[in-house]
């Protein structure tokens, strides 16, 4: 199993540009998550999904959009990049058992810089 | 409001020494408690978790943690640190009564001195 994969690993965007961060998992997990990690801070939840076709906002959803058309994929869209979105983005997934309190499996992250 | 505090930003220990990383939380209900580890350039990996029962929980890589309700703490311990334990450690807390959300601490970066 590849686990949770994320692409790209690094990206530099100009202010106002758009991009999609890709996330895929091959563990047949229903739950998937997007987090951002800023220096010296814990992870903040952006969006999460409890299954295909179902998404919900987390703690810091502004400036982002998600979709979940399949169990495997959970892309994160930045429409108008802003410097405040410079961060490391992590995708994670978990099986349904305890919902968001099940063990979460994390991808390696995408380091995004907006200048 | 719910919160998680990891008071130590950075800790350095010698290889073979014991380790204790602190985690304090503020939650109204009995929380779900987790410790995750992040090695450089990688995503987070679960070390251990506490939901209920025995307050001393064993995890992977020789780590353990103890839930102390009276102190609102869930400190992570290891009796003998290895150089490969150098990483960042995150405590995370959640409670069903507070919605389906995990709150992560700000992390403790562990350096291991040879």
Interface residues (C-beta under 8 A of the other chain):
Chain A: X4 X40 X41 X42 X43 X44 X45 X58 X59 X90 X92 X98 X99 X100 X101 X103 X104 X105 X106 X107 X108 X109
Chain B: X4 X9 X32 X41 X42 X43 X44 X45 X46 X49 X51 X90 X92 X94 X96 X100 X101 X102 X103 X104 X105 X106 X107
